[in-house]
Amino acid sequence: MVYANPPWIFKGKALYQLQLVKSDEARKYIPDNFKLVELFGYTLGGFYLARYDDSPAGTFDELVAMAGLVWNPPTSCAWAARVYVNNKEARDHGIHHVGLPSRLASFALTSGSGAQGQGQQLEKRGGWWKADGPKQQVLELSNVDPRRGRGLSAPVCRIELPWGERALGPRIKLPLPSFSGGTQEVPGLLQYACDLSTHVGLVAPLRVSVPAPGRGEEESPECLAAVLGGKPLVAIEFAAMEMRVEEPVALTLAQPQAQQQKGWASATQTASLTTAWGARSWGARRPAVAC
């Protein structure tokens, strides 16, 4: 088995973009057990795009589409609507061991046109935001999972990536508690700890486009236009990143009377990367953040 005993260590780089997602759309991907952190009909979703140079499954790419923030006192966390990886071992581990809605995917880089057939697989380039490539680089993500009902004929999305090398920001440590489960393969809810050590820096929000779905796929839950097409708020770059992931354990849900705190305040105290960045400034020690 590729994934040996935990903790599992992932090294690489990533982009984390926070976006507004309509609450009723986010709810389609979130178990009813959780309270959704929302305000004026919106919650905080977005995506996490990573390139791992070293991991239990070797080198692979990952995009986590985040539907919104869920609240289980004292923790709030971004719930994954889908997890896309171009490594079968990583997909199978996510599905059967972590309870994630993982899909096998292809990550193709184009020079900006976004046309199909013009991409290069990321693993053949060794990265996707580098100064030696074309200035306008577009990542095309496709769901190629062969299992019935879990694939998609049209690309999931296209993302315009930042170009050029940037100076490293401060190195910080982020504790990232995470929730998962509630799937066909793992019906129970799980929680697991992620401890991140990384250089951080702000980048301009990334432009995301979602192609029209294929014929007969308009209502498919694999179409994530409502999640990935939300209004971007902030994008953060993680460089020289090391992530330590612990073994998932059963999640105990808080009693209803403990779930009184409402609105964005609960999110910003425990989960909002936006608040974490603003509260920190460049010289602070450590922001409070959860994924």
N, C-alpha and C positions, 0 to 999 in steps of 0.2 A: 504494500500500500504506500502511495506517494506521501500522504499526510501521516507522519509518524506521531508520536506522543506530543501533546501540546506542552508549552506554548508554540504557536506557529509564527515564524518571523517572515515578514515581507519587506523587501527593500526596493526603492525606486523613486518615482516622482509622480505628482498628481495635480489635478485641477479640481477645485471644489466650488461649484456655482450655486448660489441660493436664488430661488425664483418663487414668485407668487403662484399658487395653484388654487383653483376654485375648490372649496371644501367638498361640494357634492361630487366632484370628479375624484378627488383624493380618496373619499370614502369607499369608492368601488374597489380599492386595493387594500384596505385596512380592516382587520378583524373588528367585529362589533364590540369586543371586550374592552377596547381602548377608547378613551376620550380623545378627541381631536382638538389640538390647540389651534384656535382660529379667531379671526377678527373680521367683521364685516363681510363674511362669506368667503374668506380666503385663509389658507394655511401656508406654511413655509416648506416648499419642496426644492427641487432642483436636481443636480446630478454631481457625481464624483467620478472623474475620469483618471485612471491610473495606468502607468506602465511599470510593471515589476521586473527588475533586472535579476532578482533572486527571490525565490519563494519555495515552499515545499513542493510545488508543481513546476518549478523552473521559471523561465521567462514567459510572461503572458501579459495581456492587456485586459482591463476591466472597466466597465461603465456601470455604475449603480444609479438607476433612475429613482429618485426619492419622491414619493407621493405627497408626504406631509409630515407634520410633527404630531406624535402621539404622546400621551401623558399618563404615566403610572407613578404616583408619588413615591419617592421624591425625585424621580427622573423623567425627563422628556427626551425623545429620541426621534430621529428621522426614519420613517418606515420605508423600506425598499419595495417599490412596485415591481421592479424587475432588476436582475443582475445579469449583465452580459459579459461573457469571457470567451476568449479564443483558445481555451485549453479544456479538453474533455475531463481530465482529472479534477480540475478546479470546479467545473460545472457539477460533476457528480458528487463531490465533497459538499458543495454548497447545498444541493438538493437533499441529499440523504442524511447528512450529519449536522448541518447548521439550520436546516429548515428554510432555505432561501429560494425564491422563485428564479432560479438561475437558468439561463439560456445560452446555448452555444452560438457564438456570433463571429462575424468577420469585421475587421477594422481596416478600412482601405483609405489611403491618403491620396488626395488629388491636389492639383495646383490651383484650385479655385473655381473651376467650372461646375464641379459636383456631378459631372456626367458619369454614368455607369460605364465600366470597362476601361477607365483611364486611371484607376487607382493602383497603388502599390501597397502590398501588405506591410503593416507596420513592422512586423518582425524582420522584414528584409531591409528596412531602413535603420533599425536600431533606435528609433525615437521619432517624435513627430513635431516638436517645436525646437528647431535647431537653426542656427544662423546660416548653415551651408545649404539650406533648401530654398525653394521659392518663397517669396514674401507672403503670399496668400496661400495658406495651406488649409484644406477642408478635410475633415475626417468624416467618412461615410460609414455609419454603423448599420450592419444588416443582421437580422435574426435568421440564422441558418440551422436552427435546431431541427433535427430530423424527426423528432417524436411528433406523433399526430396531434394537431391542434395547437402546437406550441411554436411553430415557425411563422414566418411572415414573408410574403412575396416582395413587397416594396421595402426599401430601406427604412429602418426605424427612425433615423434622423441624420442630419448633416450638421457639423459643428465647425465654425471658423476658429482656428487655433491661433494663439499668440505666436508672433514671429520674433526670432533673435534671442541672443543670450541676455540675461539680466543678472545684476549683482544679487548675491545671496542676501536675504533678509535675516533677521535674528533667528537663532535656533531656540525652539521652545518645546515643551512637552505637553501633550494634550491627552487627558483621559477620555476615552470615547465609549461609554456603555452603550450596548446595542441590543435591540429586540428582534426576534425572528420567530419562525414557526407559523402555525395556523395553515399549513399547506396539506395537500393530499398525502404527501410522503411523511410529513412530520406534523400531525394534527395539533399537538400541544404547543403552547407558547414557550419560547426560550429566551434567555438573556446571556450575554457574553461580554467580556471586557476586551477593549482594544486600547492599547497604550501607544501613542504616536509620538515619535521624536523627529523633528523636521525643521528645516529653514522655511519661513513663511514670507510671502510678499503678495501685494495686491497686483492684479492685472485687470485690464479693461474687461468688462463683461463680454462673454463670448456670444456671438450670434448663432442661434439654433434655428434650423428650418426642418419641418417635418413633411416629407412627401405625402401625397394623397395615397390612401390605402388601396390595395388591389381589389379587384372585383370580388364581391362577396365577403370582404374582410372589414367592411366599414364598422361593424359592431364588435369586432374581435377585441378581447381584453389585451391582446398583444400590441394593439395600436395605442401609442402613448402620446398622441398629439396634445391632449389636455394637460399632461404632466410635464413633458419636455418643452412644450411651447409657451410656458408661462413667462410673465414679465421678469427679466433678470434684475437682481438687486446688487449683488456683489460677487466677484470671482477672486478666489485665493489660490495662489500657487504653493504647493509643497515641494521642496527640493531636497535632495539627499535625505529622503524619508526612510524611516525604519518603523514598521508597525508590528507590535507584538499582540497576538490574538490568543485569548485563553479558551479553554474548553467550554462549550455551551452547557448551561444548566437550566433546570425547569424554572420558569418565571412564576412568582407568586403575585397575583393581582391585588392591588390595594382595595380596601373596603370602600364602598360608594361614599360614605360620609367623609372620607379623607380626601375626596376629589372635589374640593370646593374652590380651589384657586382657578381663576379663569383668565382668558385673554393672553396677550403676548408677554405679560410679565413673567408668567411661569416658564415660557420658552426662553426668554432672554436670561433668566437666572441660571438655567441649567443646560440649555441646548443651543442658543443662538450663536453661530459663528460670527455674525455681524457684531453683536454686543461684545463677544470675546475680543474681537480685533479692536474695537473702539476703546474698550476699557483698558486694554493692555498698553497701547502706544508702543513705540519701538524699544523703550528701555525697561518695560515692566518684566516681572519674572514669569508669570503664568496666567493665562486667561482660563475662566471656567467655561468648559465647552463639552458638549456631548453630541454624539452622532445619532 
